Amino acid sequence: MRIGLLTEGGYPYVGGEGGVWCDRLVRGLDGHEFDVYAFSVGQGQEDAGWVELPPQVRRVRTAPLWAAEEDGVVHGRRARRRFTEYYGELTAALCTSAEPGAAEKPGTAEADRFANALHGLAELARDEGGLVAALRSEQAVRALERACRAPGARRAAREARVSDLLTVADHLERALRPLSLDWYEEDGLGAVDLCHAASGGIAALPGLLARHFFGVPLLVTEYGVRLRTHYLTRPDASPAVRSLLAAFHGLLTAETYRAASYLVPGNAHARRWQERCGADRTKLRTIHPGLDATPFARVGEDRGEEEREKSEKREARGKGETREHAEPHTLVWLGRVEPARDLVSLLHAFAEVRAAEPGTRLRIVGRPSGSEGEAYLGHCRALAAQLFPDEADGPHAVGRNPVSFEELGGPGAETTADVHAGATVTVLSSVVEGFPVGLIEAMFCGRATVSTDVGAVVEVIGGTGLVVPPRNPRALAEACVSLLRDPERRARLGAAARARALELFSVEQNVAAFRGLYLETVARTPVRRPALDGAGDPQPFAAPAEAHVPGHWTEPTPRAVPTWAVETPEPVTETVR
């Protein structure tokens, strides 16, 4: 099978978002061929280059979303008229669709209007060689303005100023750049058996067009729903800009969900968002991301033996053991340092943990995310210094803060497994979380965890760890203390967490699930062309059995042809003066 893998800012670029997941999928499905169609999101990403590609990747075609060169295409009068018509219809759908909620429901008049306009623009770009200049033209801005001022437009659209119109037109130009690519040919996306978009939004747009032009089935994976991201961004933009862009991405998502053969959320949290955005439940197939458990095998297998040895030592010391002679505990937090991780609540919770369990230490391991993360890290360091003055064993000893801020690659934190190896309990304190990969890594290591109830945390933990409300330092502290004081419970939860992670979140289960879904999708798709061998002869059994069964899904429905279209029209002459 030949798969067209569609990515945005990820595979095959080094360090791209979701690139590791795609690389594991491609390498695991070595019985298939892959054509990768990738959008880059910046010059730095292109300069970093690609990861090493396996032999089953037969072709890679890339295009930048962050820049578009003039294609030199000059539209004639008829092409300009077609562009004005289609672009006007598309912007009219944005202006007349209801506030987010109605635009998320496929099958509405606005959704059909948007889809027809989008496909019309794609056909125009294919006929003329591109739409870059047209989308940047004054003609596009005027069409958007007419749509905003037309009767029936929403109030937010009617109140759009000139600066708002320019902002929205610029965003639409960038979002519609994939229409001008030369990927939609018989030897391009028309040659694949299935398009797999690694995310929704712009990455799925080439798959929509491949389905429109060639009938190629589309599969869309969303580990984080892109439409939700658009709703949460641009808080400082004007109401008109937010309303129009939310309508565009809502209608694009609705069309993607309608056209896709299957939608693959990575967890129940993403699945609920997809249903809220109009996805058909019968198309949803949840497949959890696959992580490589090999780097954590040693730590996870040694954890049980370690806990048993500690228990035997405690029993040997007897009931006379005091808390001061017990081995110190260590809480570990691992991830990107940013406000959404709520390290402030964690530090306040740790103050209560120290009061209950003196000698406990907290390791915060991670790098700041951008300038905002740098500022947040500085704030957390200052708060830690204020809450926990450096401690010393005596008047002549050097003090040491019980909270340490580290980065991966440093002493004792060379790898993620090394960090978890020194953890008594792993803590997650986020207020916003998608799919908690760091939590799964702790589970692979057999660690007991305390987490906040956000995103897909409860789905991942599944009863193998403690979950508390977000932004509640006292609840977080009480959960940590309860595990620190109960080693047997930690051991039970850690063993159960490792077994759950190996069963549900390994690379093997992810690859096997996608292999089955690929075959199911192609089996339900009518054959578009016969499969030939090296000699040019048809290959037996190369087409699924369903393709040979006569029915409305394999044969086009004949249309009634009007008599005026059958009769030979008389030539029309035009007098030239």
Legacy VTK file of the C-alpha trace (Angstrom):
# vtk DataFile Version 3.0
C-alpha trace
ASCII
DATASET POLYDATA
POINTS 577 float
0.000 0.000 0.000
1.211 3.501 -0.800
0.501 6.066 1.931
0.625 9.836 1.491
1.682 11.155 4.935
0.718 14.829 5.401
2.488 16.811 8.125
2.758 20.410 9.310
5.866 21.471 11.212
6.783 17.871 12.006
8.151 14.811 10.195
10.619 14.576 8.493
12.176 17.718 10.020
14.515 17.382 13.006
12.744 18.301 16.225
9.378 18.834 14.563
6.202 18.531 16.604
4.891 14.989 16.319
7.946 13.959 14.302
8.949 11.182 16.691
5.490 9.632 16.524
5.451 9.727 12.704
8.956 8.277 12.501
7.976 5.333 14.705
4.855 4.739 12.634
6.722 4.781 9.322
9.472 2.501 10.611
6.961 0.105 12.131
4.977 -0.221 8.887
7.905 -1.323 6.738
5.572 -3.362 4.533
4.061 -0.170 3.070
5.474 2.657 0.981
5.280 6.254 2.179
5.232 9.525 0.263
5.743 12.385 2.738
4.189 15.774 1.979
5.415 18.193 4.632
4.837 21.860 5.469
7.682 23.654 7.226
6.920 26.411 9.720
10.143 28.412 9.693
13.578 28.917 8.175
15.216 27.480 11.279
13.325 24.232 10.843
14.424 23.920 7.227
18.041 24.716 8.137
18.005 21.957 10.779
17.366 19.386 8.048
15.622 16.028 8.126
15.839 12.975 10.312
17.308 9.844 8.793
14.592 8.317 6.622
13.951 4.566 6.321
13.911 2.945 2.857
10.112 2.690 2.765
9.937 6.495 2.397
10.037 6.729 -1.393
9.400 10.454 -1.837
9.482 13.657 0.208
7.950 16.897 -1.021
8.021 20.018 1.131
6.510 23.497 1.031
6.939 26.463 3.400
3.876 27.822 5.159
5.845 30.775 6.531
6.721 32.275 3.144
5.331 32.220 -0.369
7.170 33.457 -3.421
5.347 35.122 -6.261
4.523 32.451 -8.806
4.373 34.896 -11.713
0.875 33.734 -12.653
-1.168 36.506 -14.263
-4.874 35.759 -14.413
-6.938 36.757 -17.390
-10.354 38.349 -17.194
-12.240 35.055 -16.973
-9.920 33.702 -14.260
-10.251 36.912 -12.253
-14.021 36.636 -12.508
-13.907 33.045 -11.279
-11.634 34.018 -8.392
-13.940 36.849 -7.347
-16.914 34.491 -7.408
-15.306 31.673 -5.395
-13.456 33.908 -2.933
-16.591 35.958 -2.437
-18.587 32.814 -1.675
-15.947 31.601 0.786
-15.808 34.901 2.674
-19.594 35.180 2.610
-19.773 31.813 4.378
-17.450 33.183 7.067
-19.561 36.293 7.562
-22.968 34.609 7.658
-22.196 31.482 9.687
-23.339 31.629 13.279
-21.010 32.048 16.206
-18.788 29.020 16.957
-21.189 26.221 17.594
-23.346 26.337 14.456
-20.304 26.569 12.189
-19.012 23.392 13.787
-21.917 21.329 12.537
-21.351 19.822 9.077
-24.194 19.870 6.605
-25.363 23.421 7.210
-25.872 25.821 4.314
-22.721 27.734 5.270
-20.669 24.526 5.367
-21.831 23.519 1.875
-21.202 27.028 0.598
-17.711 27.011 2.086
-16.863 23.572 0.657
-18.026 24.495 -2.855
-16.023 27.722 -2.760
-12.914 25.963 -1.462
-13.056 23.329 -4.196
-13.719 26.023 -6.790
-10.584 27.898 -5.719
-8.604 24.634 -5.837
-9.773 23.925 -9.393
-8.938 27.480 -10.432
-5.445 27.178 -8.937
-4.935 23.902 -10.774
-6.129 25.355 -14.078
-4.156 28.596 -13.832
-1.020 27.400 -12.037
-1.547 29.137 -8.686
-3.426 31.720 -6.645
-0.630 33.447 -4.728
-0.984 36.830 -6.427
-4.785 36.711 -6.432
-4.997 35.952 -2.701
-2.690 38.906 -2.000
-4.500 41.297 -4.303
-6.753 44.236 -3.566
-9.454 42.233 -5.330
-9.434 39.728 -2.427
-9.675 42.460 0.215
-12.585 44.107 -1.600
-14.408 40.771 -1.882
-13.963 40.278 1.865
-15.238 43.788 2.542
-18.345 43.218 0.396
-19.079 40.010 2.294
-18.753 41.797 5.637
-21.057 44.625 4.556
-23.654 42.407 2.851
-27.145 41.927 4.345
-27.232 38.992 6.729
-23.610 39.324 7.869
-22.999 38.943 11.580
-22.564 42.035 13.688
-18.906 41.313 14.391
-18.239 41.059 10.644
-20.135 44.256 9.864
-18.010 46.142 12.390
-14.716 45.070 10.799
-12.368 47.977 10.136
-9.899 48.261 7.278
-7.068 47.002 9.492
-9.213 44.000 10.458
-9.945 43.212 6.822
-6.236 43.321 5.974
-5.398 41.035 8.899
-8.039 38.477 7.962
-7.127 38.582 4.250
-3.461 38.009 5.145
-4.359 35.013 7.319
-6.563 33.520 4.592
-3.758 33.928 2.074
-1.393 31.923 4.294
-4.013 29.310 5.108
-4.896 28.797 1.431
-1.323 28.534 0.154
-1.614 24.740 -0.199
-4.132 25.311 -3.027
-1.337 26.644 -5.262
1.000 23.655 -4.886
1.737 21.227 -7.720
1.065 18.183 -5.557
-2.348 17.427 -7.068
-1.314 15.465 -10.141
-1.698 11.846 -11.176
1.928 11.164 -10.270
1.619 13.105 -7.003
-1.136 12.643 -4.457
-3.190 10.998 -7.175
-0.807 8.030 -7.053
-1.266 7.163 -3.363
-3.798 4.682 -2.016
-4.520 6.633 1.149
-3.793 10.085 2.592
-2.961 10.193 6.292
-2.912 13.682 7.813
-0.859 13.718 11.014
-2.953 16.635 12.298
-6.057 18.590 11.392
-6.222 22.111 10.016
-3.909 23.137 7.183
-2.056 19.802 7.169
-5.257 18.016 6.136
-6.041 20.439 3.291
-3.953 18.551 0.657
-5.808 15.396 1.687
-9.131 17.157 1.099
-8.019 18.139 -2.397
-6.668 14.654 -3.178
-10.054 13.265 -2.260
-11.801 15.902 -4.377
-9.642 15.418 -7.486
-8.874 11.685 -7.340
-11.157 10.076 -4.754
-8.234 9.182 -2.469
-9.545 8.252 1.015
-8.461 10.492 3.881
-7.469 9.527 7.419
-6.964 12.315 10.003
-5.105 11.882 13.293
-5.476 14.535 15.983
-3.615 14.137 19.249
-4.507 17.768 19.926
-7.554 19.286 18.193
-6.349 22.217 16.068
-9.711 23.986 16.139
-9.499 24.213 19.928
-6.080 25.843 19.561
-7.471 28.488 17.211
-10.252 29.280 19.667
-7.683 29.857 22.426
-5.257 32.045 20.428
-5.270 35.727 19.439
-6.801 37.011 22.698
-5.655 40.558 21.846
-7.215 40.637 18.359
-10.364 42.600 17.642
-13.762 40.851 17.861
-14.105 40.988 14.054
-10.765 39.233 13.480
-11.442 36.571 16.102
-14.948 35.944 14.765
-13.964 35.639 11.096
-10.908 33.459 11.731
-12.845 31.225 14.125
-15.503 30.817 11.425
-12.886 29.923 8.799
-11.186 27.273 10.911
-14.529 25.959 12.130
-15.790 25.489 8.575
-12.471 23.986 7.430
-12.622 21.524 10.324
-16.237 20.647 9.531
-15.331 19.929 5.901
-12.313 17.846 6.965
-14.415 15.793 9.378
-17.098 15.309 6.722
-14.675 14.168 4.016
-12.455 11.926 6.148
-13.070 8.196 6.073
-11.878 7.925 9.673
-10.890 10.356 12.416
-8.281 9.148 14.879
-8.188 11.007 18.199
-5.284 10.113 20.453
-7.355 10.111 23.628
-10.880 10.585 24.970
-10.234 14.291 25.637
-9.492 14.902 21.933
-12.415 12.651 20.966
-14.863 14.765 22.989
-13.555 17.905 21.313
-13.961 16.322 17.868
-17.554 15.376 18.636
-18.187 18.900 19.904
-16.784 20.230 16.631
-19.176 18.150 14.543
-17.394 14.827 14.009
-19.515 11.791 13.179
-19.154 9.246 15.988
-19.176 6.342 13.543
-15.919 7.637 12.029
-14.011 7.938 15.316
-11.312 5.399 16.185
-9.234 6.212 19.277
-5.572 5.162 18.978
-3.252 6.192 21.787
0.199 7.530 20.865
2.952 4.958 20.977
6.069 5.536 23.067
9.250 3.503 22.996
9.454 1.678 26.327
13.003 0.402 25.760
14.888 3.353 27.383
12.827 2.894 30.559
12.990 -0.909 30.775
15.933 -1.080 33.175
14.477 1.458 35.597
10.999 -0.082 35.465
12.219 -3.645 36.020
14.510 -2.636 38.878
11.808 -0.668 40.671
10.083 -3.667 42.212
13.333 -5.119 43.551
14.301 -1.716 44.926
11.025 -1.332 46.830
11.353 -4.849 48.282
14.872 -4.141 49.550
13.731 -0.923 51.199
10.842 -2.722 52.863
13.177 -5.405 54.237
15.546 -2.774 55.627
12.685 -0.994 57.368
11.522 -4.245 58.941
15.060 -5.029 60.080
15.408 -1.654 61.777
12.201 -2.394 63.692
9.677 -0.159 65.266
12.291 2.003 66.957
13.235 3.752 63.720
12.755 7.520 63.832
11.797 9.722 60.929
15.165 11.501 61.075
17.013 8.226 60.304
14.739 7.299 57.364
15.994 7.717 53.833
15.034 11.108 52.364
12.263 11.193 49.780
12.433 12.918 46.390
9.568 14.403 44.400
10.269 14.851 40.686
8.605 17.190 38.192
9.691 16.873 34.556
8.575 18.890 31.530
8.681 22.269 29.771
8.779 25.231 32.120
5.861 27.529 31.292
2.911 29.101 33.155
0.501 26.335 32.083
2.526 23.841 34.173
1.660 25.780 37.358
4.942 25.309 39.188
3.851 28.031 41.607
1.149 25.749 43.027
3.677 22.917 43.149
6.106 25.005 45.202
3.382 26.002 47.651
2.298 22.364 47.904
5.901 21.338 48.553
6.042 23.719 51.503
3.250 21.700 53.127
4.989 18.429 52.161
8.172 19.608 53.917
6.221 20.450 57.045
4.801 16.912 57.143
7.869 15.049 55.857
11.091 16.947 56.705
14.041 16.069 54.513
11.975 15.599 51.352
13.489 17.193 48.264
11.932 18.483 45.020
13.661 18.256 41.652
12.249 20.440 38.861
13.794 19.214 35.614
13.087 20.998 32.346
13.899 23.859 30.059
11.909 27.062 29.714
9.617 27.412 26.714
10.502 30.685 24.957
10.842 34.107 26.549
7.660 33.627 28.569
9.090 30.431 30.005
12.355 32.182 30.888
10.481 34.837 32.855
8.344 32.203 34.554
11.412 30.173 35.520
12.963 33.264 37.110
9.771 33.850 39.091
9.747 30.225 40.301
13.409 30.398 41.382
12.690 33.535 43.401
9.643 31.922 45.001
11.642 28.798 45.922
14.343 30.934 47.535
11.682 32.778 49.524
9.761 29.687 50.656
12.802 27.524 51.404
15.842 29.402 52.762
19.069 27.464 52.278
19.432 24.836 54.961
22.677 23.885 56.731
23.492 21.093 59.163
25.483 23.401 61.403
26.837 26.958 61.833
29.942 26.183 59.785
28.264 24.213 56.939
27.135 25.502 53.559
23.372 25.665 53.142
21.446 23.918 50.408
17.970 24.609 49.067
15.627 21.582 49.053
14.339 22.649 45.618
16.659 22.169 42.654
16.125 23.476 39.121
17.869 21.298 36.537
17.963 20.563 32.822
18.167 17.254 31.026
21.762 16.391 30.224
23.118 17.566 33.556
24.599 15.431 36.363
22.076 12.881 37.525
19.667 13.924 34.770
21.386 12.662 31.640
18.168 11.064 30.383
14.505 11.031 31.327
14.934 7.513 32.714
17.761 8.753 34.977
15.468 11.459 36.366
12.656 9.015 37.136
15.129 6.507 38.598
15.786 8.896 41.484
12.115 9.723 42.093
10.092 8.506 45.030
6.964 10.054 43.481
6.528 11.799 40.127
4.312 14.900 40.164
2.350 16.651 37.407
0.856 20.033 38.389
-0.453 21.409 35.063
-3.599 23.457 34.604
-3.598 22.792 30.843
-2.474 19.470 29.427
-3.142 17.529 26.269
-1.753 14.008 26.243
0.732 13.746 29.168
3.706 11.995 27.598
5.909 12.672 30.636
3.387 10.876 32.831
3.526 7.794 30.610
7.323 7.790 30.820
7.042 7.772 34.624
4.594 4.859 34.339
7.071 2.950 32.157
9.571 3.453 34.984
7.146 1.990 37.510
6.743 5.208 39.481
3.740 6.163 41.549
2.336 9.490 40.375
0.322 12.430 41.661
-1.350 14.466 38.898
-3.875 17.228 38.387
-7.150 16.359 36.689
-6.617 18.074 33.324
-6.689 16.953 29.687
-6.283 13.213 29.232
-4.610 12.602 32.621
-7.408 10.478 34.116
-7.615 8.420 30.930
-3.873 7.764 31.016
-3.629 7.030 34.742
-6.709 4.810 34.876
-6.561 4.216 38.650
-2.785 3.610 38.889
-2.026 6.999 40.460
-3.555 9.777 42.534
-5.411 12.618 40.794
-6.268 15.971 42.429
-8.012 19.156 41.223
-5.777 21.724 39.469
-4.687 24.893 41.304
-5.161 23.216 44.663
-1.784 23.113 46.506
-3.264 21.563 49.656
-4.811 18.621 47.795
-1.563 18.138 45.860
0.440 18.139 49.104
-1.875 15.696 50.882
-1.700 13.240 47.976
2.114 13.407 47.902
2.395 12.902 51.660
0.032 9.927 51.594
2.270 8.168 49.064
5.527 9.151 50.769
4.302 7.554 53.990
3.046 4.349 52.365
5.838 2.497 50.478
3.698 -0.600 49.903
1.051 1.493 48.176
3.706 3.198 46.048
5.005 -0.184 44.964
1.524 -1.454 44.055
0.626 1.681 42.084
4.001 1.754 40.335
3.718 -1.869 39.201
0.150 -1.334 37.998
1.169 1.849 36.164
3.989 0.082 34.319
1.704 -2.789 33.282
-0.924 -0.324 32.033
1.608 1.715 30.050
3.081 -1.385 28.380
-0.386 -2.572 27.404
-1.885 0.689 26.090
0.868 3.159 25.221
3.639 1.178 23.513
4.826 1.666 19.939
3.722 -1.849 19.091
0.040 -1.253 19.915
0.078 2.042 18.003
1.588 0.534 14.850
-0.716 -2.507 14.950
-3.797 -0.296 15.299
-2.837 1.887 12.329
-1.973 -1.146 10.216
-5.476 -2.490 10.729
-7.099 0.892 10.120
-5.160 1.396 6.868
-6.358 -1.960 5.554
-9.930 -1.314 6.662
-9.964 2.099 4.966
-8.618 0.852 1.637
-10.897 -2.200 1.714
-13.915 0.109 1.908
-12.695 2.303 -0.956
-13.567 1.529 -4.587
-10.617 0.686 -6.801
-9.540 3.737 -8.774
-6.995 1.986 -11.013
-5.859 -1.618 -11.559
-2.674 -2.735 -9.829
-0.014 -3.912 -12.297
3.081 -6.027 -11.810
6.520 -5.397 -13.313
5.455 -6.819 -16.683
2.430 -4.552 -16.817
-0.079 -7.342 -16.151
-2.858 -6.994 -13.558
-1.975 -8.402 -10.153
-4.506 -10.952 -8.855
-6.060 -10.178 -5.482
-4.505 -6.707 -5.479
-7.952 -5.129 -5.210
-10.235 -5.656 -2.202
-13.193 -7.938 -2.732
-15.670 -5.135 -2.102
-14.503 -3.393 -5.258
-15.808 -6.228 -7.437
-19.317 -6.204 -5.972
-21.636 -4.129 -8.160
-23.359 -1.338 -6.327
-23.793 2.395 -6.062
-20.365 2.714 -4.421
-18.509 1.266 -7.419
-20.498 2.585 -10.351
-21.340 6.210 -10.957
-25.027 7.011 -10.932
-26.144 7.923 -14.470
-27.467 11.428 -14.806
-30.356 12.543 -16.971
-28.991 14.668 -19.812
-31.207 17.524 -21.049
-32.072 17.551 -24.718
-30.459 20.918 -25.297
-27.115 19.415 -24.262
-27.481 16.469 -26.669
-28.388 18.439 -29.758
-25.570 20.008 -31.718
-25.734 23.737 -31.112
-25.554 26.127 -34.007
-22.337 28.163 -34.223
-22.644 31.672 -32.914
-20.870 34.412 -34.858
-19.840 37.681 -33.338
-19.386 40.835 -35.359
-16.113 42.586 -34.673
-16.230 46.336 -35.120
LINES 1 578
577 0 1 2 3 4 5 6 7 8 9 10 11 12 13 14 15 16 17 18 19 20 21 22 23 24 25 26 27 28 29 30 31 32 33 34 35 36 37 38 39 40 41 42 43 44 45 46 47 48 49 50 51 52 53 54 55 56 57 58 59 60 61 62 63 64 65 66 67 68 69 70 71 72 73 74 75 76 77 78 79 80 81 82 83 84 85 86 87 88 89 90 91 92 93 94 95 96 97 98 99 100 101 102 103 104 105 106 107 108 109 110 111 112 113 114 115 116 117 118 119 120 121 122 123 124 125 126 127 128 129 130 131 132 133 134 135 136 137 138 139 140 141 142 143 144 145 146 147 148 149 150 151 152 153 154 155 156 157 158 159 160 161 162 163 164 165 166 167 168 169 170 171 172 173 174 175 176 177 178 179 180 181 182 183 184 185 186 187 188 189 190 191 192 193 194 195 196 197 198 199 200 201 202 203 204 205 206 207 208 209 210 211 212 213 214 215 216 217 218 219 220 221 222 223 224 225 226 227 228 229 230 231 232 233 234 235 236 237 238 239 240 241 242 243 244 245 246 247 248 249 250 251 252 253 254 255 256 257 258 259 260 261 262 263 264 265 266 267 268 269 270 271 272 273 274 275 276 277 278 279 280 281 282 283 284 285 286 287 288 289 290 291 292 293 294 295 296 297 298 299 300 301 302 303 304 305 306 307 308 309 310 311 312 313 314 315 316 317 318 319 320 321 322 323 324 325 326 327 328 329 330 331 332 333 334 335 336 337 338 339 340 341 342 343 344 345 346 347 348 349 350 351 352 353 354 355 356 357 358 359 360 361 362 363 364 365 366 367 368 369 370 371 372 373 374 375 376 377 378 379 380 381 382 383 384 385 386 387 388 389 390 391 392 393 394 395 396 397 398 399 400 401 402 403 404 405 406 407 408 409 410 411 412 413 414 415 416 417 418 419 420 421 422 423 424 425 426 427 428 429 430 431 432 433 434 435 436 437 438 439 440 441 442 443 444 445 446 447 448 449 450 451 452 453 454 455 456 457 458 459 460 461 462 463 464 465 466 467 468 469 470 471 472 473 474 475 476 477 478 479 480 481 482 483 484 485 486 487 488 489 490 491 492 493 494 495 496 497 498 499 500 501 502 503 504 505 506 507 508 509 510 511 512 513 514 515 516 517 518 519 520 521 522 523 524 525 526 527 528 529 530 531 532 533 534 535 536 537 538 539 540 541 542 543 544 545 546 547 548 549 550 551 552 553 554 555 556 557 558 559 560 561 562 563 564 565 566 567 568 569 570 571 572 573 574 575 576
